[in-house]
């Protein structure tokens, strides 16, 4: 089966290099090339490739925002973020935006085809070096201030994430920023939460959710502090 690939990079020489590597594989086909993030979104929605190789720094729309828009419109689209050695932190942000993985542009030539095949087969795409960086990143991340979640619940994991942020009195914009979602998507999730819990306000939803948790999680109780405005 042919794996259809879309390349997105604002540098012509880099796109040409990746295309040469992809074209050398008999089971690959480059279906399109984008020179900025907006074009990447448009071509992705048009061609519906199996895998998108997405650069981070591009004009008009950066690779992170392009990935976010693509995933919002097609949650099953596979996007692999490409970073330079000094942009690796953006790879972690790309994962939160919905990417299936991220690679450094200086990977060995034979690694790229393997990564594309892995992504097409549903595997997470992270090189060994960046995988270790990801482990370090998670180790250094602050402890989550979320409460316990009932095993049986009408809410989805995403809706519980939103409940956790509502418990911190986060606004719609803050929730959208933290979860890398659009404000419209957050409002839709909140509406579904209110419907499922049969309540009319966010405050009532929080109260019902805490009752479902049992109301005994001290760490969660401490998290219920009003967010201070960012300066």
CORFENDA-V283777 format. One record per run of one state. SS is the DSSP state (a for helix, b for strand, c for the rest). FROM is the first residue (numbers start at 1). LEN is the number of residues. If there is no record, write none. Layout:
ss: <SS,SS>
from: <FROM,FROM>
len: <LEN,LEN>
//
This chain:
ss: <c,b,c,a,c,b,c,a,c,b,c,a,c,b,c,a,c,b,c,a,c,b,c,a,c,a,c,a,c,a,c,a,c,a,c>
from: <1,3,9,12,24,28,35,37,48,51,56,63,74,78,84,88,98,101,105,109,121,125,127,128,141,157,168,172,180,183,198,202,214,218,224>
len: <2,6,3,12,4,7,2,11,3,5,7,11,4,6,4,10,3,4,4,12,4,2,1,13,16,11,4,8,3,15,4,12,4,6,8>
//
